[in-house]
Amino acid sequence: MQAEPTRRRVLSIMAAAAATGFVPPAGARTREWRGAALGADVSIRFSDADGVLAEQAVARILDEVERLEAIFSLQRGDSELCRLNAAGRLQAPSPDLVHVLSIARQAHGATLGRFDPTVQPLWRFHLDWYAADPSRPRPDDADLAAARARVGLSRMRIGPDLIELPPGGALTLNGIAQGHITDRAAAVLRAAGFRRVLVDLGETRALDGRADGGPWRVALPDAQRISLTDGAIATSAGGATRFAANGDHHIFDPATGRPARHWDWLAVAHPSATMADALSTGLYCLEPRLAAHAIGAVPGARMWACGNDGARVEA
């Protein structure tokens, strides 16, 4: 799975030109907020909402994003995740961290072990390997052995009172935390009574359809449009971040210790943005036949993908 500290998903929304704050409304009760969070451009589109109430909701969402970044960020040395990685254990973890790791375990099983947030040692190894010379040969199995030995979600202890890593292990939650943050934003909106909203905080989540009764339209990397009424979609693409001239990228297959090579991009729709995020990352590491079989076993999930050979897959 991917382990790059700040990543930008390749999913895009059919929306207005970029701006910071609320863009001019397309209709009497249509509002769209655009800004930056989580190291990327983000947006929240209200199809039927009072402008003042929408602004208040966005302010609450940004407060929630700040709270969650203090848990999940690899960029903030005082975050829960960084403290866990530094010490190898964390007492009294937040409910959000425990919840995300419980979903990670579910996604780990659903993707035949390919979604594994303990791949952070592989990211560090590859970053160091190519740092001096991005054109050097790929590492061999012996070079990778020590980093691979530190990977293994099944060897983690996860509980409400204590989280403990395998010896020498480290976590990245970049393949799932953005989904959780997106779900939390949706929960803030629901609690405030909002409907007909499209949230894009790295992953995309729809709260009901548009005010005109139609679905939201979301574009995949090949420009195909997907209808989204109430649920989420997430996309993974290895080409978004590359370490080396040979194409080695940031989505690691924990079974091999190497970047996954089956797909150009892969998108997953699911009622939960958290699960869609994790599934898209894990399935990216599976060959097409296994990925299609795995997604078929997950209730409420769909997959669209393009292989490295250009072949399209839907399941």
C-alpha distance (Angstrom), angle and dihedral (degrees) to the residues before:
residue distance angle dihedral
M1 . . .
Q2 3.78 . .
A3 3.78 121.0 .
E4 3.80 106.6 173.7
P5 3.84 113.5 133.0
T6 3.79 97.7 -129.5
R7 3.75 120.0 19.8
R8 3.78 135.6 171.3
R9 3.79 118.1 -143.3
V10 3.80 115.4 -132.2
L11 3.80 94.5 -133.8
S12 3.81 113.3 112.9
I13 3.78 133.7 -167.3
M14 3.79 125.3 -133.3
A15 3.80 94.8 -120.6
A16 3.80 146.3 122.2
A17 3.79 127.7 -60.0
A18 3.80 115.8 -69.7
A19 3.78 120.1 -88.9
T20 3.79 139.8 148.6
G21 3.79 114.7 -102.9
F22 3.80 123.2 -2.6
V23 3.79 116.7 -11.8
P24 3.82 120.0 -144.6
P25 3.81 108.7 -72.3
A26 3.79 119.2 -102.9
G27 3.79 90.0 -150.7
A28 3.78 141.0 9.3
R29 3.80 92.9 -82.5
T30 3.79 101.6 20.0
R31 3.80 116.3 110.3
E32 3.78 131.7 171.9
W33 3.79 125.1 -168.0
R34 3.79 119.5 -160.7
G35 3.76 127.7 -175.3
A36 3.79 144.2 119.0
A37 3.80 130.1 -76.6
L38 3.80 136.7 145.6
G39 3.81 89.4 23.2
A40 3.81 93.8 -62.5
D41 3.80 144.3 79.4
V42 3.80 110.9 -85.3
S43 3.78 136.5 -176.9
I44 3.80 142.5 -169.5
R45 3.80 117.7 -160.2
F46 3.81 120.9 -162.5
S47 3.79 113.4 -162.0
D48 3.80 96.5 -172.7
A49 3.79 115.6 14.4
D50 3.78 145.0 120.6
G51 3.81 109.5 -103.6
V52 3.81 96.4 -131.5
L53 3.79 92.9 48.0
A54 3.79 90.7 47.5
E55 3.81 91.0 53.2
Q56 3.79 90.5 50.2
A57 3.80 90.7 50.3
V58 3.80 92.4 50.9
A59 3.81 90.1 51.6
R60 3.81 90.0 53.7
I61 3.80 90.9 47.9
L62 3.80 92.2 51.8
D63 3.80 89.4 51.3
E64 3.80 88.4 52.3
V65 3.81 91.6 48.6
E66 3.80 89.9 52.8
R67 3.81 90.8 50.2
L68 3.79 92.3 50.2
E69 3.79 94.7 45.2
A70 3.81 86.6 58.7
I71 3.81 86.4 61.1
F72 3.81 104.8 38.5
S73 3.80 107.5 27.3
L74 3.81 121.2 117.7
Q75 3.80 87.7 -167.4
R76 3.80 97.8 62.7
G77 3.78 113.8 71.6
D78 3.80 92.3 -154.5
S79 3.82 95.8 52.6
E80 3.78 118.8 116.6
L81 3.79 90.2 -114.2
C82 3.81 94.0 52.7
R83 3.79 91.6 46.6
L84 3.80 89.8 50.5
N85 3.80 91.9 49.6
A86 3.81 92.3 47.2
A87 3.80 96.2 49.2
G88 3.80 100.8 28.1
R89 3.80 90.1 -129.2
L90 3.79 138.6 53.8
Q91 3.77 125.8 -158.4
A92 3.81 121.4 -151.3
P93 3.83 95.3 10.2
S94 3.79 118.4 -165.9
P95 3.81 118.1 -94.5
D96 3.83 88.2 -117.3
L97 3.80 92.3 58.7
V98 3.79 92.8 46.4
H99 3.81 90.8 47.7
V100 3.80 94.0 50.0
L101 3.81 91.4 48.7
S102 3.81 90.4 49.9
I103 3.82 89.3 54.1
A104 3.80 88.4 46.0
R105 3.79 89.1 58.0
Q106 3.80 90.8 51.4
A107 3.80 91.2 49.5
H108 3.81 90.0 46.1
G109 3.79 89.4 59.4
A110 3.80 94.5 41.6
T111 3.82 92.3 53.2
L112 3.81 96.1 46.1
G113 3.78 90.9 -105.3
R114 3.80 96.2 -51.6
F115 3.78 96.2 116.3
D116 3.79 101.1 73.0
P117 3.81 122.0 152.0
T118 3.82 91.3 -163.7
V119 3.84 90.5 79.4
Q120 3.80 92.3 98.5
P121 3.87 91.1 106.1
L122 3.82 87.9 59.0
W123 3.78 91.4 53.1
R124 3.80 90.9 49.9
F125 3.80 91.6 47.6
H126 3.81 94.1 51.2
L127 3.80 92.5 44.2
D128 3.81 90.4 53.9
W129 3.83 93.2 41.4
Y130 3.80 94.1 57.7
A131 3.82 98.4 30.5
A132 3.81 96.7 97.5
D133 3.80 97.5 34.2
P134 3.83 121.1 15.8
S135 3.81 89.2 -170.6
R136 3.81 97.1 56.9
P137 3.84 119.1 119.5
R138 3.78 119.0 -85.8
P139 3.81 116.1 -91.9
D140 3.78 117.1 -98.2
D141 3.80 125.1 -129.3
A142 3.80 92.7 -92.1
D143 3.80 90.6 54.9
L144 3.81 90.6 51.4
A145 3.80 97.0 44.4
A146 3.80 99.0 93.0
A147 3.82 94.3 47.6
R148 3.80 92.6 45.6
A149 3.81 90.5 52.2
R150 3.81 89.4 62.6
V151 3.83 94.0 55.3
G152 3.80 122.3 92.0
L153 3.81 130.0 112.5
S154 3.80 90.3 -166.7
R155 3.81 88.9 65.7
M156 3.80 93.9 56.1
R157 3.77 122.8 102.4
I158 3.80 110.2 -137.9
G159 3.78 121.7 -178.6
P160 3.81 141.7 134.1
D161 3.80 92.0 -99.0
L162 3.80 102.5 36.1
I163 3.79 140.6 18.1
E164 3.79 116.5 -166.5
L165 3.80 129.3 -175.6
P166 3.80 127.6 -144.0
P167 3.82 113.5 -96.0
G168 3.80 109.3 -66.8
G169 3.80 90.8 0.6
A170 3.79 131.1 143.3
L171 3.80 134.5 -172.9
T172 3.77 135.5 -133.9
L173 3.79 117.3 -171.3
N174 3.80 95.2 -176.7
G175 3.80 89.8 113.2
I176 3.80 93.6 58.4
A177 3.82 113.1 13.5
Q178 3.80 94.9 77.2
G179 3.78 88.3 55.5
H180 3.80 91.0 51.7
I181 3.80 91.4 48.2
T182 3.80 89.1 50.8
D183 3.81 90.7 50.9
R184 3.80 90.6 49.1
A185 3.80 90.5 52.1
A186 3.80 88.8 52.0
A187 3.81 89.5 50.2
V188 3.81 90.8 52.7
L189 3.80 89.7 52.4
R190 3.81 93.6 46.8
A191 3.80 91.1 49.7
A192 3.81 89.3 53.0
G193 3.80 90.6 52.5
F194 3.80 98.5 -106.4
R195 3.78 123.7 151.2
R196 3.81 131.6 171.9
V197 3.79 96.5 43.1
L198 3.80 131.0 140.1
V199 3.81 114.6 -152.9
D200 3.81 121.4 -163.8
L201 3.81 111.0 -178.7
G202 3.79 97.2 147.9
E203 3.80 89.9 -56.5
T204 3.80 122.4 49.0
R205 3.80 124.7 -120.2
A206 3.80 127.8 179.1
L207 3.78 124.4 -154.1
D208 3.79 101.5 -158.6
G209 3.79 121.7 -45.0
R210 3.79 131.0 -67.4
A211 3.79 123.8 -63.1
D212 3.82 90.6 -104.3
G213 3.80 89.4 62.3
G214 3.78 96.2 -105.8
P215 3.80 127.7 116.3
W216 3.77 125.6 -102.3
R217 3.80 112.6 -98.8
V218 3.79 117.4 -134.8
A219 3.80 123.6 -172.5
L220 3.79 122.7 -135.4
P221 3.82 120.2 -149.7
D222 3.82 91.3 -91.2
A223 3.84 90.4 53.4
Q224 3.82 93.8 -107.2
R225 3.79 108.8 143.9
I226 3.79 121.3 -131.4
S227 3.80 122.8 -160.0
L228 3.80 114.0 -128.3
T229 3.79 122.2 -175.8
D230 3.80 107.6 156.7
G231 3.79 116.5 -4.2
A232 3.78 142.5 47.0
I233 3.78 142.3 -83.3
A234 3.81 129.8 -160.3
T235 3.80 131.8 -176.9
S236 3.81 132.4 -156.5
A237 3.80 124.8 -162.4
G238 3.78 125.3 171.9
G239 3.78 92.7 -154.7
A240 3.80 90.5 68.9
T241 3.83 91.0 82.7
R242 3.79 125.6 17.8
F243 3.79 129.3 -174.1
A244 3.78 99.2 -165.2
A245 3.78 148.7 20.0
N246 3.82 89.4 -104.7
G247 3.81 90.8 66.7
D248 3.82 98.2 -104.4
H249 3.79 105.8 158.9
H250 3.79 143.5 -176.4
I251 3.83 103.8 -90.3
F252 3.79 105.9 91.3
D253 3.78 127.7 -161.7
P254 3.81 104.0 -139.3
A255 3.81 89.2 -154.7
T256 3.81 92.0 64.9
G257 3.79 105.2 18.0
R258 3.81 88.7 -127.3
P259 3.81 135.6 102.9
A260 3.81 112.6 -79.5
R261 3.81 113.0 -107.4
H262 3.82 108.1 -173.4
W263 3.81 101.8 88.6
D264 3.77 144.0 45.7
W265 3.81 89.2 -159.3
L266 3.80 138.1 -19.8
A267 3.82 129.6 -162.3
V268 3.80 129.6 -165.9
A269 3.81 130.0 -165.9
H270 3.80 119.1 -157.1
P271 3.82 136.1 152.1
S272 3.83 87.9 -108.3
A273 3.82 121.6 58.7
T274 3.80 88.3 -155.7
M275 3.79 92.2 58.7
A276 3.81 93.8 39.4
D277 3.80 89.1 54.3
A278 3.80 93.8 49.8
L279 3.80 94.7 42.8
S280 3.80 93.8 50.2
T281 3.80 89.7 52.7
G282 3.79 96.2 45.6
L283 3.80 97.0 42.4
Y284 3.80 89.4 51.3
C285 3.81 85.8 70.2
L286 3.82 94.4 54.7
E287 3.79 127.0 84.0
P288 3.83 113.7 -109.9
R289 3.81 97.9 -98.5
L290 3.80 93.3 50.0
A291 3.80 93.3 42.6
A292 3.81 92.1 52.8
H293 3.80 90.7 47.9
A294 3.80 92.5 47.9
I295 3.81 95.7 49.5
G296 3.79 89.7 49.5
A297 3.80 89.5 61.9
V298 3.83 94.0 55.4
P299 3.83 112.3 86.4
G300 3.79 113.3 -126.8
A301 3.81 95.3 10.0
R302 3.81 130.3 124.3
M303 3.79 131.8 -179.2
W304 3.81 135.4 -152.7
A305 3.78 119.1 -178.1
C306 3.78 146.3 160.6
G307 3.79 118.9 -144.1
N308 3.76 124.3 -139.5
D309 3.81 86.1 -104.2
G310 3.81 90.6 58.3
A311 3.82 94.7 -107.4
R312 3.81 115.0 143.2
V313 3.80 120.5 -134.7
E314 3.81 127.6 -169.1
A315 3.79 122.9 -180.0
